[in-house]
Amino acid sequence: MPSERTEQILVRDLSNVAPGPLPDGTRWLRLAADGPAGGDCEVLVVGDDDPDNIAVASSLGFRLHHRRRYVRAIDTV
């Protein structure tokens, strides 16, 4: 297991979408994944080490919103 992992959180702007219940009218585009948890997806998370998925997401109109970095804790016990 790598000691560090970075994920990219990608978003896509939606046109012709009616404002939602949030005060700023924010709407999310959901991508369905295969399997029972597919309906629970709310963001597209792509590992920095997966250029093919990043390219596909970009071709679908997604852009980088922010990154999340995970660092594995050192076992001190």
BAROVEX-789292 format. One line per field, with one value per residue: residue number from 1; residue in three letters; x, y, z of N, C-alpha, C in turn. Coordinates in nm, 3 decimals. Layout:
BEGIN
n = (NUM, ...)
res = (ALA, ...)
n.c1 = (X, ...)
n.c2 = (Y, ...)
n.c3 = (Z, ...)
ca.c1 = (X, ...)
ca.c2 = (Y, ...)
ca.c3 = (Z, ...)
c.c1 = (X, ...)
c.c2 = (Y, ...)
c.c3 = (Z, ...)
***
This chain:
BEGIN
n = (1, 2, 3, 4, 5, 6, 7, 8, 9, 10, 11, 12, 13, 14, 15, 16, 17, 18, 19, 20, 21, 22, 23, 24, 25, 26, 27, 28, 29, 30, 31, 32, 33, 34, 35, 36, 37, 38, 39, 40, 41, 42, 43, 44, 45, 46, 47, 48, 49, 50, 51, 52, 53, 54, 55, 56, 57, 58, 59, 60, 61, 62, 63, 64, 65, 66, 67, 68, 69, 70, 71, 72, 73, 74, 75, 76, 77)
res = (MET, PRO, SER, GLU, ARG, THR, GLU, GLN, ILE, LEU, VAL, ARG, ASP, LEU, SER, ASN, VAL, ALA, PRO, GLY, PRO, LEU, PRO, ASP, GLY, THR, ARG, TRP, LEU, ARG, LEU, ALA, ALA, ASP, GLY, PRO, ALA, GLY, GLY, ASP, CYS, GLU, VAL, LEU, VAL, VAL, GLY, ASP, ASP, ASP, PRO, ASP, ASN, ILE, ALA, VAL, ALA, SER, SER, LEU, GLY, PHE, ARG, LEU, HIS, HIS, ARG, ARG, ARG, TYR, VAL, ARG, ALA, ILE, ASP, THR, VAL)
n.c1 = (0.085, 0.064, 0.225, 0.115, -0.159, -0.319, -0.618, -0.825, -1.089, -1.348, -1.560, -1.854, -1.996, -2.338, -2.574, -2.886, -3.028, -3.265, -3.275, -3.177, -3.277, -3.092, -2.961, -2.780, -2.838, -2.701, -2.619, -2.556, -2.389, -2.440, -2.258, -2.324, -2.211, -2.118, -2.280, -2.417, -2.387, -2.393, -2.589, -2.530, -2.327, -2.188, -1.991, -1.720, -1.442, -1.108, -0.805, -0.482, -0.293, -0.405, -0.417, -0.573, -0.844, -0.869, -0.845, -1.075, -1.277, -1.228, -1.290, -1.562, -1.639, -1.574, -1.397, -1.112, -1.180, -1.095, -0.830, -0.772, -0.563, -0.419, -0.244, -0.072, -0.086, 0.180, 0.246, 0.272, 0.255)
n.c2 = (-0.118, 0.219, 0.498, 0.742, 0.906, 1.080, 1.230, 1.353, 1.579, 1.619, 1.841, 1.940, 2.190, 2.264, 2.334, 2.496, 2.407, 2.394, 2.607, 2.464, 2.347, 2.470, 2.781, 2.906, 2.790, 2.565, 2.272, 1.926, 1.699, 1.363, 1.063, 0.735, 0.439, 0.098, -0.166, -0.215, 0.024, 0.226, 0.430, 0.604, 0.775, 1.097, 1.267, 1.288, 1.107, 1.085, 0.916, 1.068, 0.921, 0.805, 0.859, 0.794, 0.781, 1.045, 1.179, 1.084, 1.189, 1.462, 1.484, 1.457, 1.694, 1.754, 1.929, 2.011, 2.052, 2.041, 1.888, 1.591, 1.477, 1.192, 1.059, 0.787, 0.687, 0.646, 0.350, 0.345, 0.178)
n.c3 = (0.000, -0.092, 0.073, 0.046, -0.112, -0.371, -0.470, -0.732, -0.738, -0.946, -1.127, -1.309, -1.508, -1.539, -1.787, -1.847, -1.620, -1.371, -1.083, -0.771, -0.441, -0.275, -0.150, -0.328, -0.568, -0.644, -0.826, -0.863, -1.078, -1.120, -1.148, -1.233, -1.086, -1.144, -0.965, -0.628, -0.481, -0.660, -0.697, -0.494, -0.558, -0.568, -0.650, -0.882, -0.846, -0.908, -0.924, -0.904, -1.032, -1.254, -1.559, -1.784, -1.699, -1.613, -1.857, -1.991, -1.824, -1.860, -2.133, -2.116, -2.014, -1.753, -1.493, -1.291, -0.951, -0.681, -0.484, -0.292, -0.039, 0.094, 0.363, 0.487, 0.820, 1.052, 1.219, 1.556, 1.766)
ca.c1 = (0.000, 0.145, 0.213, 0.043, -0.245, -0.387, -0.733, -0.878, -1.234, -1.383, -1.697, -1.897, -2.100, -2.460, -2.653, -3.031, -3.072, -3.342, -3.211, -3.214, -3.324, -2.988, -2.972, -2.700, -2.882, -2.602, -2.666, -2.448, -2.408, -2.400, -2.222, -2.359, -2.111, -2.177, -2.288, -2.528, -2.366, -2.385, -2.678, -2.481, -2.218, -2.221, -1.879, -1.631, -1.311, -1.012, -0.669, -0.383, -0.211, -0.488, -0.434, -0.680, -0.972, -0.868, -0.871, -1.216, -1.356, -1.208, -1.365, -1.704, -1.665, -1.539, -1.275, -1.063, -1.237, -0.993, -0.764, -0.765, -0.439, -0.423, -0.112, -0.088, -0.028, 0.284, 0.205, 0.367, 0.227)
ca.c2 = (0.000, 0.341, 0.577, 0.866, 0.899, 1.205, 1.215, 1.475, 1.591, 1.688, 1.890, 1.980, 2.292, 2.220, 2.443, 2.471, 2.333, 2.480, 2.619, 2.364, 2.397, 2.544, 2.925, 2.949, 2.718, 2.463, 2.140, 1.830, 1.595, 1.235, 0.953, 0.607, 0.333, -0.036, -0.225, -0.168, 0.158, 0.320, 0.544, 0.689, 0.858, 1.238, 1.336, 1.203, 1.105, 1.020, 0.917, 1.141, 0.825, 0.740, 0.957, 0.755, 0.826, 1.191, 1.219, 1.057, 1.288, 1.589, 1.481, 1.468, 1.829, 1.772, 2.005, 1.995, 2.141, 2.040, 1.759, 1.539, 1.403, 1.101, 1.011, 0.674, 0.712, 0.552, 0.271, 0.368, 0.085)
ca.c3 = (0.000, -0.093, 0.195, 0.016, -0.231, -0.402, -0.558, -0.791, -0.734, -1.069, -1.136, -1.443, -1.510, -1.607, -1.844, -1.853, -1.502, -1.281, -0.951, -0.673, -0.313, -0.205, -0.177, -0.442, -0.686, -0.679, -0.870, -0.884, -1.178, -1.063, -1.237, -1.173, -1.093, -1.139, -0.831, -0.543, -0.427, -0.770, -0.678, -0.387, -0.607, -0.580, -0.711, -0.960, -0.781, -0.996, -0.870, -0.984, -1.105, -1.356, -1.666, -1.877, -1.643, -1.614, -1.995, -2.020, -1.751, -1.928, -2.258, -2.081, -1.966, -1.612, -1.466, -1.154, -0.849, -0.576, -0.463, -0.154, -0.020, 0.208, 0.405, 0.579, 0.952, 1.094, 1.336, 1.665, 1.876)
c.c1 = (0.089, 0.123, 0.135, -0.041, -0.313, -0.501, -0.772, -1.030, -1.273, -1.530, -1.727, -2.007, -2.218, -2.533, -2.800, -3.080, -3.144, -3.270, -3.265, -3.258, -3.218, -2.995, -2.893, -2.737, -2.788, -2.669, -2.544, -2.486, -2.357, -2.362, -2.256, -2.246, -2.184, -2.182, -2.395, -2.510, -2.365, -2.471, -2.632, -2.371, -2.265, -2.111, -1.800, -1.493, -1.217, -0.875, -0.575, -0.300, -0.288, -0.516, -0.544, -0.816, -0.981, -0.901, -1.018, -1.305, -1.346, -1.288, -1.516, -1.739, -1.633, -1.409, -1.238, -1.128, -1.140, -0.933, -0.775, -0.638, -0.451, -0.282, -0.135, -0.016, 0.076, 0.237, 0.310, 0.347, 0.324)
c.c2 = (0.124, 0.423, 0.706, 0.847, 1.035, 1.175, 1.352, 1.471, 1.678, 1.728, 1.927, 2.083, 2.241, 2.342, 2.400, 2.384, 2.430, 2.490, 2.517, 2.428, 2.476, 2.691, 2.971, 2.876, 2.609, 2.333, 2.053, 1.735, 1.466, 1.138, 0.825, 0.508, 0.199, -0.085, -0.160, -0.027, 0.264, 0.443, 0.640, 0.784, 1.002, 1.319, 1.236, 1.215, 1.024, 1.029, 0.992, 1.048, 0.754, 0.835, 0.922, 0.803, 0.978, 1.242, 1.197, 1.160, 1.424, 1.594, 1.492, 1.604, 1.852, 1.851, 1.987, 2.097, 2.153, 1.901, 1.722, 1.457, 1.320, 1.053, 0.902, 0.705, 0.605, 0.481, 0.284, 0.272, -0.030)
c.c3 = (0.000, 0.033, 0.171, -0.111, -0.248, -0.499, -0.613, -0.783, -0.853, -1.068, -1.280, -1.431, -1.591, -1.661, -1.846, -1.738, -1.411, -1.146, -0.853, -0.543, -0.235, -0.242, -0.300, -0.571, -0.732, -0.719, -0.894, -0.996, -1.119, -1.172, -1.166, -1.193, -1.093, -0.996, -0.748, -0.491, -0.536, -0.753, -0.571, -0.433, -0.621, -0.645, -0.794, -0.898, -0.869, -0.932, -0.962, -1.071, -1.216, -1.472, -1.765, -1.827, -1.640, -1.754, -2.033, -1.951, -1.818, -2.059, -2.235, -2.022, -1.820, -1.601, -1.319, -1.062, -0.732, -0.566, -0.316, -0.146, 0.107, 0.236, 0.508, 0.710, 0.984, 1.219, 1.445, 1.781, 1.873)
***
